[in-house]
């Protein structure tokens, strides 16, 4: 089991073991496994909102590091060499008349 060092918005427990459920509509709304299974809600959150289940905890600094690493993967390794080079003469066309 994993320890989630966040507060459950259903029972106000400061940290909890088990799965963590995060609302996809309400900003920073998280429930512990017990509150989620019992249907406990608070504030403007309802049971109709889509929730995402988390079995691991990533600290905000780890999430930022992961995001930066993903962003830098998109950067090309070598700088581009300027404009593409085109031949002075166009290539000869192929005669495809024999293909039916």
Protein Blocks (a to p, Z undefined) as FASTA:
>chain_A
ZZdfbdcfklopabdcdjddddfkbghiacdfklmmnopaehjbdfkbccdddfbdcdfk
lmmmmmmmmmmmmpcfbdcebjadddfbdcddddfklpZZ
